[in-house]
């Protein structure tokens, strides 16, 4: 056990956010923390890092947070850097403070050995070297290089100062640093927001092999399915644990509810039957004992509570387009998009009723394409056209970042002055702006509330062509499911940018993939795209192998066999050579002359490590060739 909360309660004034919380994190455990927006997930994370404290219970019951072994806890707070002149690479390398400290100490000891060779210093150096190897010191540079690359930063950006990066980029840098610091408990609050699919998939693989504990707050269902082994759900201030990933949790929750409902109904029927007997025979002397027995039977029952209905409250987004568009909705031919420099060239036709998902890495032109279509930025070349009778509804994340001081009611009514107050209140109510919520200032709304307000305005216009750029950001799972159903039933045409793979699978009938200098259209949805991408990858590997084989002179099975036999003999000779060198190097390392010669010692240790790695490569190839015979 690393951390345990028992009977935890958090209240702000009279508002109880969490109560009766029992939560435990064990070493290496991967936990999902799920619930509606505003349910208290982030509050629980902040409780764990000490930003919030437990509220003292009025009933005198004990509550506690216990940490075993003083575990380090990593949590991405508001992004600030001590020194913004530091480069991206140097900032990320701070995650390896101990390793870099060891490197500096080893370098200092080497300098000391230059001027004064002695056994004491040499022993210190050897101890540090062992610690360095234990911490994978020879691999950490590859690790941070890969992380920087997967999060979309180029080699040129690595050496830029932090002050040159945008707010979103700075958040990514802080996130990379947090991941690579490898705390005992890693707390991640919506880690996939603003990451492209490649980065999400890299993060999945990283977290799956992460040796320490992870707690993830996320509404990305597929991401959770790939990583977690247990799920804690917060609902109505209470928390409950489920074993398995998110999909297993969803099934188990439904089954538990159904079982409890059946048990409750059965028990209520039994109580009614027994109570009827008691009422019937209570005043008959001959039956009084029996009536009393039935009454005690009721009293001894463990009462099954009626299950609470799941909190599925969401907005109502169903609507029909005002009128139908022409068959060809959007056509682009050799359309070159970009700002100062071209990003991509696109040729595509979108027909009425198509639901096209746009995916690809950040910075490759997905949003730029959408903005070009909307006339927000000019095309750099090529042509595009929008069909007749096409009425566009456009959602952009930036459009939902309201700064208005107006109330929700006024913000909406000012845009649709022809509507009555009843019609305005009804439209807003469908998107969960009810009662006093409509009087909230727009700039005080949460991210999810601003998204709902913008969608409410878009759908009021009843467009037949929806263009949505990351509409699910800030939405909880219930909200995503509601939007999924709406878009599945939508009778118009849809073009949307998304990084949520589950959402894409549910909606897209075709996929437009943005890659480096290439945009490809896949007509049959996300699963088809994955199949084709896997097929393409396999073909590329096979072609590479084929080309390699074609370069060789061996064309017949007999010649191929001879080639393999020759290679096996060569490998056996190389392995023997490596073994001989390793033996000599180990013997030389133990000699008294070398022990006192720190420079030669370092050289020999590096050479030994290289020979051992080379021997392993030869052995793996030999094993592969031997197996194929």
C-alpha positions as CSV (number, residue, x, y, z in Angstrom):
1,X,0.0,0.0,0.0
2,X,1.3,3.4,-1.0
3,X,-1.6,5.6,-0.1
4,X,-4.9,5.0,1.6
5,X,-7.9,7.3,2.3
6,X,-10.4,6.0,4.9
7,X,-13.8,7.5,5.4
8,X,-12.7,10.7,3.7
9,X,-14.8,13.8,3.5
10,X,-14.2,17.1,1.7
11,X,-16.5,20.0,2.1
12,X,-16.3,23.7,1.1
13,X,-18.4,25.5,3.6
14,X,-21.8,23.7,3.7
15,X,-21.2,22.1,0.3
16,X,-20.1,18.5,0.8
17,X,-18.2,17.4,-2.4
18,X,-17.0,14.0,-1.2
19,X,-18.1,11.8,1.7
20,X,-17.3,8.4,3.0
21,X,-14.4,8.0,0.6
22,X,-12.4,4.8,0.8
23,X,-9.6,4.8,-1.7
24,X,-6.4,2.9,-1.9
25,X,-3.3,2.9,-4.2
26,X,-1.0,-0.1,-4.3
27,X,2.5,-0.3,-5.8
28,X,2.4,-0.6,-9.6
29,X,-1.5,-0.3,-9.7
30,X,-3.1,1.4,-12.7
31,X,-6.4,3.1,-11.6
32,X,-9.1,5.0,-13.5
33,X,-11.0,7.6,-11.6
34,X,-14.3,8.3,-13.5
35,X,-17.5,10.3,-12.9
36,X,-19.5,13.2,-14.2
37,X,-17.9,16.7,-14.6
38,X,-18.1,18.3,-11.2
39,X,-18.4,15.0,-9.3
40,X,-15.2,15.6,-7.4
41,X,-12.5,13.7,-9.3
42,X,-10.0,16.6,-9.4
43,X,-10.9,17.3,-5.7
44,X,-9.8,13.8,-4.8
45,X,-6.5,14.2,-6.7
46,X,-5.8,17.5,-4.9
47,X,-6.6,15.8,-1.6
48,X,-3.9,13.2,-2.3
49,X,-1.2,15.9,-3.0
50,X,-2.2,17.9,0.1
51,X,-3.7,20.9,-1.7
52,X,-7.0,20.1,0.1
53,X,-7.5,18.7,3.6
54,X,-10.0,16.2,5.0
55,X,-13.0,17.9,6.5
56,X,-13.6,17.0,10.2
57,X,-16.7,14.8,10.6
58,X,-19.4,16.0,12.9
59,X,-20.4,12.5,13.9
60,X,-17.0,11.9,15.5
61,X,-16.0,9.1,13.1
62,X,-12.4,8.9,12.2
63,X,-11.1,9.8,8.7
64,X,-7.5,9.6,7.6
65,X,-5.0,9.7,4.8
66,X,-2.1,7.3,5.3
67,X,1.0,7.3,3.1
68,X,3.4,4.4,3.4
69,X,7.1,4.9,2.9
70,X,6.7,8.6,2.0
71,X,6.0,8.0,-1.7
72,X,6.7,10.7,-4.3
73,X,3.6,12.0,-6.0
74,X,3.6,13.6,-9.4
75,X,0.8,15.9,-10.5
76,X,0.7,18.5,-13.2
77,X,-0.3,21.8,-11.6
78,X,-0.4,25.2,-13.3
79,X,2.6,25.3,-15.6
80,X,5.4,27.5,-14.5
81,X,9.1,27.2,-15.2
82,X,11.9,28.6,-12.9
83,X,14.0,29.8,-15.8
84,X,12.4,30.4,-19.2
85,X,15.8,30.9,-20.9
86,X,16.5,27.1,-20.5
87,X,16.0,25.0,-23.6
88,X,13.2,22.5,-24.0
89,X,15.8,19.6,-23.9
90,X,17.5,20.9,-20.8
91,X,14.2,21.4,-19.0
92,X,13.1,17.8,-19.8
93,X,16.5,16.5,-18.7
94,X,15.7,17.8,-15.2
95,X,13.5,14.7,-14.8
96,X,16.8,12.8,-14.6
97,X,18.3,14.8,-11.8
98,X,19.8,11.8,-10.0
99,X,21.4,10.4,-13.1
100,X,22.8,13.7,-14.2
101,X,24.1,14.2,-10.6
102,X,25.8,10.8,-10.8
103,X,27.3,11.8,-14.1
104,X,28.7,15.0,-12.6
105,X,30.1,13.2,-9.6
106,X,31.7,10.5,-11.8
107,X,33.3,13.2,-13.9
108,X,34.6,14.9,-10.8
109,X,36.1,11.6,-9.5
110,X,37.8,11.1,-12.8
111,X,39.5,14.4,-12.5
112,X,40.5,13.6,-8.9
113,X,42.0,10.3,-10.1
114,X,44.0,12.1,-12.8
115,X,45.8,14.1,-10.1
116,X,45.8,11.5,-7.3
117,X,45.1,7.8,-8.3
118,X,44.0,5.9,-5.2
119,X,41.8,2.9,-4.3
120,X,39.3,4.9,-2.2
121,X,38.4,7.2,-5.0
122,X,38.3,4.3,-7.5
123,X,35.9,2.4,-5.3
124,X,33.6,5.4,-5.1
125,X,33.7,5.7,-8.8
126,X,32.8,2.0,-9.3
127,X,29.9,2.3,-6.9
128,X,28.5,5.3,-8.7
129,X,28.9,3.5,-12.0
130,X,26.9,0.5,-10.7
131,X,24.2,2.8,-9.5
132,X,24.2,4.6,-12.9
133,X,23.8,1.3,-14.7
134,X,21.0,0.2,-12.3
135,X,19.0,3.4,-13.1
136,X,19.4,2.7,-16.8
137,X,21.7,5.6,-17.2
138,X,22.9,4.3,-20.6
139,X,19.3,4.5,-21.9
140,X,17.8,7.7,-20.5
141,X,18.9,9.9,-23.4
142,X,17.1,7.6,-25.8
143,X,14.0,7.7,-23.6
144,X,13.7,11.5,-23.4
145,X,14.5,11.9,-27.1
146,X,11.6,9.5,-28.0
147,X,9.2,11.3,-25.6
148,X,10.1,14.7,-27.1
149,X,9.6,13.4,-30.6
150,X,6.3,11.6,-29.8
151,X,4.8,14.7,-28.3
152,X,5.4,16.5,-31.6
153,X,8.5,18.5,-31.0
154,X,11.2,18.7,-33.7
155,X,15.0,18.6,-33.4
156,X,15.1,22.3,-33.9
157,X,12.6,23.0,-31.2
158,X,14.6,21.0,-28.7
159,X,17.2,23.7,-28.5
160,X,14.7,26.6,-28.3
161,X,14.2,28.5,-25.0
162,X,11.0,27.8,-23.1
163,X,9.9,31.4,-23.6
164,X,9.5,30.7,-27.4
165,X,6.7,28.1,-26.8
166,X,2.9,28.6,-26.7
167,X,0.8,27.9,-23.6
168,X,-0.3,24.5,-25.0
169,X,3.3,23.6,-25.9
170,X,4.6,24.5,-22.5
171,X,1.9,22.2,-20.9
172,X,3.2,19.4,-23.1
173,X,6.8,20.1,-22.0
174,X,5.8,20.0,-18.3
175,X,3.9,16.8,-19.0
176,X,6.9,15.1,-20.6
177,X,9.1,16.1,-17.6
178,X,6.5,14.8,-15.2
179,X,6.2,11.4,-17.0
180,X,10.0,10.9,-17.2
181,X,10.5,11.8,-13.5
182,X,8.8,8.5,-12.7
183,X,7.2,9.4,-9.3
184,X,5.9,6.5,-7.1
185,X,2.4,7.7,-7.7
186,X,1.6,9.5,-11.0
187,X,-1.7,11.5,-11.0
188,X,-2.9,12.3,-14.5
189,X,-5.9,14.7,-15.0
190,X,-7.2,14.4,-18.6
191,X,-3.8,13.5,-20.0
192,X,-5.0,12.9,-23.6
193,X,-6.5,16.4,-24.1
194,X,-4.8,18.2,-27.0
195,X,-2.7,15.1,-27.9
196,X,-2.9,13.6,-31.3
197,X,-3.6,9.9,-31.8
198,X,0.1,9.0,-32.3
199,X,1.0,10.7,-29.0
200,X,-1.9,9.0,-27.2
201,X,-0.8,5.6,-28.4
202,X,2.8,6.3,-27.3
203,X,1.5,7.4,-23.9
204,X,-0.6,4.2,-23.7
205,X,2.5,2.0,-24.3
206,X,4.6,4.1,-21.9
207,X,2.0,3.8,-19.1
208,X,1.4,0.1,-19.7
209,X,5.1,-0.6,-18.9
210,X,5.3,2.0,-16.2
211,X,6.5,0.3,-13.1
212,X,5.0,2.7,-10.5
213,X,1.4,3.4,-9.7
214,X,-0.8,5.6,-11.9
215,X,-4.2,7.3,-11.2
216,X,-5.9,8.6,-14.4
217,X,-8.9,11.0,-14.6
218,X,-10.0,10.7,-18.2
219,X,-13.1,10.6,-20.4
220,X,-11.2,8.7,-23.1
221,X,-12.8,5.3,-22.9
222,X,-10.4,3.5,-25.3
223,X,-7.4,5.0,-23.5
224,X,-8.6,3.7,-20.1
225,X,-9.4,0.3,-21.6
226,X,-5.8,-0.1,-22.7
227,X,-4.2,0.8,-19.4
228,X,-6.1,0.4,-16.2
229,X,-6.9,-2.7,-14.1
230,X,-9.3,-1.1,-11.7
231,X,-11.9,1.7,-11.8
232,X,-13.2,4.0,-9.0
233,X,-16.4,5.8,-9.8
234,X,-17.5,8.9,-8.0
235,X,-21.2,9.4,-8.1
236,X,-23.3,11.7,-5.9
237,X,-20.3,12.3,-3.6
238,X,-19.7,8.6,-3.0
239,X,-17.1,6.3,-4.4
240,X,-17.1,2.6,-5.5
241,X,-14.4,0.4,-6.8
242,X,-14.7,-2.0,-9.7
243,X,-12.1,-4.5,-11.0
244,X,-11.0,-4.5,-14.6
245,X,-10.8,-1.8,-17.3
246,X,-13.4,0.7,-18.3
247,X,-15.5,-1.6,-20.4
248,X,-15.6,-4.2,-17.6
249,X,-16.7,-1.5,-15.2
250,X,-19.5,-0.3,-17.5
251,X,-20.8,-3.9,-17.8
252,X,-20.4,-4.7,-14.0
253,X,-22.1,-1.5,-13.0
254,X,-25.2,-2.3,-15.1
255,X,-25.3,-5.9,-13.8
256,X,-24.9,-4.8,-10.2
257,X,-27.8,-2.3,-10.7
258,X,-30.0,-5.0,-12.2
259,X,-29.2,-7.5,-9.5
260,X,-29.8,-5.0,-6.7
261,X,-33.1,-4.0,-8.4
262,X,-34.3,-7.6,-8.5
263,X,-33.3,-8.2,-4.9
264,X,-35.0,-5.1,-3.8
265,X,-38.3,-5.9,-5.6
266,X,-38.2,-9.5,-4.3
267,X,-37.6,-8.4,-0.7
268,X,-40.3,-5.7,-0.9
269,X,-42.7,-8.4,-2.0
270,X,-41.7,-10.7,0.8
271,X,-42.0,-7.9,3.4
272,X,-45.5,-7.0,2.0
273,X,-46.5,-10.7,2.3
274,X,-45.2,-11.1,5.8
275,X,-46.7,-7.7,6.9
276,X,-50.1,-8.8,5.5
277,X,-50.0,-12.0,7.6
278,X,-49.0,-9.9,10.7
279,X,-51.9,-7.5,10.1
280,X,-54.3,-10.3,9.5
281,X,-53.5,-12.4,12.6
282,X,-52.1,-9.9,15.1
283,X,-55.4,-9.8,17.1
284,X,-56.3,-13.5,17.0
285,X,-55.2,-15.3,20.1
286,X,-54.6,-18.6,18.3
287,X,-52.5,-16.9,15.7
288,X,-50.7,-14.2,17.7
289,X,-47.5,-16.2,18.2
290,X,-47.3,-16.8,14.4
291,X,-47.9,-13.1,13.7
292,X,-45.2,-12.2,16.2
293,X,-42.8,-14.7,14.5
294,X,-43.4,-13.1,11.1
295,X,-42.8,-9.6,12.6
296,X,-39.4,-10.7,14.0
297,X,-38.6,-12.3,10.6
298,X,-39.0,-8.9,9.0
299,X,-36.9,-7.2,11.7
300,X,-34.1,-9.7,11.2
301,X,-33.9,-8.9,7.4
302,X,-30.8,-7.2,6.0
303,X,-32.7,-4.5,4.1
304,X,-31.8,-4.1,0.4
305,X,-31.9,-0.5,-0.6
306,X,-33.5,0.6,-3.8
307,X,-30.7,1.2,-6.3
308,X,-30.3,4.8,-7.2
309,X,-30.8,5.6,-10.9
310,X,-27.5,6.2,-12.7
311,X,-26.7,9.9,-13.2
312,X,-27.3,10.0,-16.9
313,X,-28.6,13.6,-17.1
314,X,-27.3,15.1,-20.3
315,X,-28.3,17.6,-23.0
316,X,-30.8,16.9,-25.7
317,X,-29.2,17.5,-29.0
318,X,-31.5,15.9,-31.6
319,X,-32.5,18.0,-34.5
320,X,-33.1,17.9,-38.3
321,X,-31.6,20.1,-40.9
322,X,-33.8,23.0,-42.1
323,X,-33.5,21.7,-45.7
324,X,-31.6,19.2,-47.8
325,X,-28.4,20.1,-49.6
326,X,-27.3,19.1,-53.1
327,X,-25.6,15.7,-53.5
328,X,-22.0,17.0,-53.8
329,X,-21.5,19.0,-50.5
330,X,-17.8,19.8,-50.7
331,X,-15.2,19.3,-53.4
332,X,-11.4,20.0,-53.1
333,X,-8.9,19.5,-55.9
334,X,-5.2,19.9,-55.2
335,X,-6.1,22.3,-52.4
336,X,-2.9,23.6,-50.8
337,X,-3.4,24.8,-47.2
338,X,-1.1,26.5,-44.8
339,X,-0.1,29.9,-43.6
340,X,3.3,31.2,-44.7
341,X,4.4,27.8,-45.9
342,X,2.3,24.9,-47.4
343,X,1.3,22.2,-45.0
344,X,-0.7,19.7,-47.2
345,X,-2.4,19.2,-50.5
346,X,-5.9,17.8,-50.4
347,X,-8.1,16.2,-53.1
348,X,-11.4,15.0,-51.7
349,X,-15.2,14.8,-52.5
350,X,-17.7,14.8,-49.6
351,X,-21.2,13.7,-50.6
352,X,-24.5,14.4,-48.9
353,X,-24.9,12.1,-45.8
354,X,-21.1,11.4,-45.5
355,X,-19.6,11.5,-42.0
356,X,-15.9,12.2,-42.4
357,X,-13.5,12.0,-39.5
358,X,-10.3,13.9,-39.8
359,X,-7.3,12.5,-38.0
360,X,-3.5,12.9,-37.9
361,X,-0.6,14.4,-36.0
362,X,-0.7,17.9,-34.5
363,X,0.6,20.6,-36.8
364,X,-0.1,18.7,-40.1
365,X,-3.1,20.9,-41.2
366,X,-6.3,19.3,-39.9
367,X,-7.7,22.5,-38.3
368,X,-6.0,24.6,-41.1
369,X,-8.0,22.6,-43.6
370,X,-11.3,23.3,-41.8
371,X,-10.5,27.0,-41.4
372,X,-9.7,27.2,-45.1
373,X,-13.1,25.7,-46.0
374,X,-14.7,28.2,-43.7
375,X,-12.9,31.1,-45.3
376,X,-11.0,31.9,-42.1
377,X,-7.7,31.7,-43.9
378,X,-6.9,31.8,-47.7
379,X,-5.9,28.8,-49.7
380,X,-2.3,28.8,-51.0
381,X,-3.3,26.9,-54.2
382,X,-5.7,24.6,-55.8
383,X,-9.4,24.9,-55.6
384,X,-12.4,24.0,-53.4
385,X,-16.1,24.6,-53.7
386,X,-19.2,24.2,-51.4
387,X,-22.3,22.9,-53.1
388,X,-25.6,24.8,-53.4
389,X,-28.1,24.8,-50.6
390,X,-25.4,23.9,-48.2
391,X,-26.0,25.5,-44.8
392,X,-22.9,25.1,-42.5
393,X,-22.8,24.8,-38.8
394,X,-19.2,25.4,-37.6
395,X,-17.8,24.6,-34.2
396,X,-14.3,25.6,-33.3
397,X,-12.6,25.2,-29.9
398,X,-11.6,28.9,-29.9
399,X,-15.2,29.9,-30.6
400,X,-16.2,28.2,-27.3
401,X,-13.6,30.1,-25.3
402,X,-16.0,32.9,-24.5
403,X,-14.8,36.1,-22.8
404,X,-18.3,37.7,-22.7
405,X,-19.6,39.2,-19.5
406,X,-23.2,38.6,-20.6
407,X,-25.4,36.2,-19.0
408,X,-26.1,32.9,-20.8
409,X,-29.6,34.0,-21.4
410,X,-28.5,37.3,-23.0
411,X,-25.7,35.7,-25.0
412,X,-28.1,33.4,-26.6
413,X,-31.1,35.8,-27.0
414,X,-28.9,38.5,-28.6
415,X,-28.0,36.0,-31.3
416,X,-31.6,34.9,-31.9
417,X,-33.7,38.0,-31.1
418,X,-36.7,36.6,-33.1
419,X,-37.3,33.9,-30.4
420,X,-39.6,34.4,-27.4
421,X,-38.3,34.1,-23.9
422,X,-40.1,30.8,-23.6
423,X,-38.4,29.5,-26.7
424,X,-35.0,30.7,-25.5
425,X,-35.4,29.1,-22.1
426,X,-36.6,25.9,-23.7
427,X,-33.6,25.7,-26.1
428,X,-31.1,26.5,-23.3
429,X,-32.9,24.0,-21.0
430,X,-32.3,21.2,-23.6
431,X,-28.6,21.9,-23.1
432,X,-28.8,21.8,-19.2
433,X,-29.0,25.6,-18.7
434,X,-32.1,25.6,-16.4
435,X,-33.5,27.9,-13.7
436,X,-30.8,30.3,-12.3
437,X,-28.1,28.7,-14.6
438,X,-29.2,31.0,-17.4
439,X,-28.2,34.0,-15.4
440,X,-24.6,32.9,-15.0
441,X,-22.0,35.2,-16.7
442,X,-20.6,33.4,-19.8
443,X,-17.0,34.0,-18.8
444,X,-17.7,32.1,-15.5
445,X,-18.8,28.9,-17.2
446,X,-16.7,25.7,-17.2
447,X,-15.1,24.5,-20.4
448,X,-17.8,21.8,-20.8
449,X,-20.6,24.4,-20.3
450,X,-19.1,26.7,-22.9
451,X,-19.0,23.8,-25.4
452,X,-22.7,23.1,-24.7
453,X,-23.7,26.7,-25.2
454,X,-21.9,26.9,-28.5
455,X,-23.5,23.7,-29.7
456,X,-26.9,25.0,-28.6
457,X,-26.4,28.1,-30.8
458,X,-25.1,26.1,-33.8
459,X,-28.0,23.6,-33.7
460,X,-30.6,26.4,-33.4
461,X,-29.7,27.3,-37.0
462,X,-30.4,23.7,-38.2
463,X,-27.5,23.3,-40.6
464,X,-27.3,20.5,-43.1
465,X,-23.5,20.4,-43.0
466,X,-21.8,20.3,-39.6
467,X,-18.1,21.0,-39.4
468,X,-16.8,20.3,-35.9
469,X,-13.2,20.8,-34.7
470,X,-12.6,18.8,-31.5
471,X,-16.1,19.0,-30.1
472,X,-15.6,16.4,-27.3
473,X,-12.9,18.3,-25.4
474,X,-14.1,19.1,-21.9
475,X,-17.0,16.7,-22.3
476,X,-17.6,13.9,-19.8
477,X,-18.4,10.4,-21.0
478,X,-22.2,10.9,-20.7
479,X,-21.9,14.0,-22.8
480,X,-19.8,12.2,-25.4
481,X,-22.3,9.4,-25.6
482,X,-25.1,12.0,-26.1
483,X,-23.2,13.7,-28.9
484,X,-22.4,10.3,-30.5
485,X,-26.1,9.4,-30.6
486,X,-27.0,12.8,-32.0
487,X,-24.4,12.6,-34.8
488,X,-25.3,9.0,-35.6
489,X,-28.9,10.0,-36.1
490,X,-28.1,13.3,-37.9
491,X,-29.5,13.3,-41.4
492,X,-27.1,15.9,-42.8
493,X,-23.4,15.8,-43.7
494,X,-20.6,15.8,-41.1
495,X,-16.9,16.7,-41.2
496,X,-15.1,16.6,-37.9
497,X,-11.7,16.7,-36.3
498,X,-11.1,14.4,-33.3
499,X,-8.4,12.5,-31.4
500,X,-10.8,10.3,-29.4
501,X,-10.6,6.9,-31.1
502,X,-13.8,5.5,-29.5
503,X,-15.8,8.6,-30.7
504,X,-14.3,8.3,-34.2
505,X,-15.3,4.6,-34.4
506,X,-18.8,5.4,-33.4
507,X,-19.4,8.2,-35.9
508,X,-17.1,8.2,-38.9
509,X,-18.3,6.5,-42.2
510,X,-15.0,7.6,-43.8
511,X,-11.6,8.9,-42.6
512,X,-9.3,11.7,-44.0
513,X,-5.8,11.0,-42.7
514,X,-3.2,13.8,-42.5
515,X,0.4,12.6,-42.5
516,X,3.7,14.3,-43.4
517,X,3.2,15.8,-46.9
518,X,0.3,13.4,-47.6
519,X,-3.4,13.3,-47.1
520,X,-5.3,10.0,-47.7
521,X,-9.0,9.3,-47.9
522,X,-10.3,6.0,-46.5
523,X,-13.9,5.3,-47.5
524,X,-15.1,2.8,-44.9
525,X,-14.5,4.1,-41.5
526,X,-11.9,4.0,-38.8
527,X,-11.6,0.2,-38.5
528,X,-11.0,0.0,-42.3
529,X,-8.4,2.6,-42.0
530,X,-6.6,0.7,-39.2
531,X,-6.7,-2.5,-41.4
532,X,-5.3,-0.7,-44.4
533,X,-2.6,1.1,-42.3
534,X,-1.5,-2.3,-40.8
535,X,-1.5,-3.8,-44.3
536,X,0.5,-0.9,-45.6
537,X,3.0,-1.2,-42.8
538,X,3.4,-5.0,-43.3
539,X,3.8,-4.5,-47.1
540,X,6.5,-1.9,-46.5
541,X,8.4,-4.3,-44.2
542,X,7.9,-7.2,-46.6
543,X,9.1,-5.0,-49.6
544,X,12.2,-4.0,-47.6
545,X,13.0,-7.6,-46.8
546,X,12.3,-8.6,-50.4
547,X,14.5,-5.8,-51.8
548,X,17.2,-6.9,-49.4
549,X,16.9,-10.5,-50.6
550,X,16.9,-9.5,-54.2
551,X,20.2,-7.9,-53.8
552,X,21.7,-11.2,-52.8
553,X,22.8,-13.6,-55.5
554,X,21.0,-16.6,-54.0
555,X,17.8,-17.4,-55.9
556,X,17.2,-21.1,-55.4
557,X,16.1,-22.9,-52.2
558,X,19.4,-24.8,-52.2
559,X,21.4,-21.6,-52.5
560,X,19.3,-20.0,-49.8
561,X,20.0,-23.0,-47.5
562,X,23.7,-22.7,-48.3
563,X,23.6,-19.0,-47.5
564,X,22.0,-19.6,-44.1
565,X,24.5,-22.3,-43.3
566,X,27.3,-20.0,-44.2
567,X,25.8,-17.2,-42.1
568,X,25.4,-19.6,-39.1
569,X,29.0,-20.6,-39.3
570,X,30.0,-17.0,-39.6
571,X,27.9,-16.1,-36.6
572,X,29.4,-19.0,-34.6
573,X,32.8,-17.6,-35.4
574,X,31.8,-14.1,-34.4
575,X,30.3,-15.3,-31.1
576,X,33.5,-17.2,-30.4
577,X,35.5,-14.1,-31.2
578,X,33.3,-12.0,-28.9
579,X,33.6,-14.5,-26.1
580,X,37.3,-14.4,-26.4
581,X,37.4,-10.6,-26.3
582,X,35.0,-10.5,-23.3
583,X,37.2,-13.0,-21.4
584,X,40.4,-11.0,-22.1
585,X,38.7,-7.7,-21.2
586,X,37.4,-9.1,-17.8
587,X,40.9,-10.4,-17.1
588,X,42.5,-7.1,-17.9
589,X,39.9,-5.3,-15.7
590,X,41.1,-7.4,-12.8
591,X,44.8,-6.6,-13.3
592,X,46.5,-4.3,-10.8
593,X,47.9,-2.0,-13.5
594,X,44.4,-1.3,-14.8
595,X,42.8,-0.8,-11.4
596,X,45.1,2.1,-10.7
597,X,44.7,3.5,-14.2
598,X,41.3,5.1,-14.1
599,X,41.3,6.2,-17.8
600,X,42.1,2.7,-19.1
601,X,39.6,1.3,-16.6
602,X,36.8,3.5,-18.1
603,X,37.8,2.6,-21.6
604,X,37.8,-1.2,-20.8
605,X,34.4,-1.0,-19.1
606,X,32.9,0.7,-22.1
607,X,34.5,-1.8,-24.5
608,X,33.2,-4.7,-22.4
609,X,29.7,-3.3,-22.4
610,X,29.9,-2.9,-26.3
611,X,31.2,-6.5,-26.7
612,X,28.4,-7.9,-24.5
613,X,25.7,-6.1,-26.5
614,X,27.3,-7.2,-29.8
615,X,27.4,-10.8,-28.6
616,X,23.7,-10.7,-27.7
617,X,22.8,-9.4,-31.2
618,X,24.8,-12.2,-32.8
619,X,23.1,-14.8,-30.5
620,X,19.6,-13.5,-31.4
621,X,20.3,-13.7,-35.1
622,X,21.9,-17.2,-34.7
623,X,18.8,-18.4,-32.8
624,X,16.4,-16.9,-35.5
625,X,18.3,-18.6,-38.4
626,X,18.5,-21.9,-36.5
627,X,14.8,-21.9,-35.8
628,X,14.0,-21.4,-39.5
629,X,15.7,-24.6,-40.5
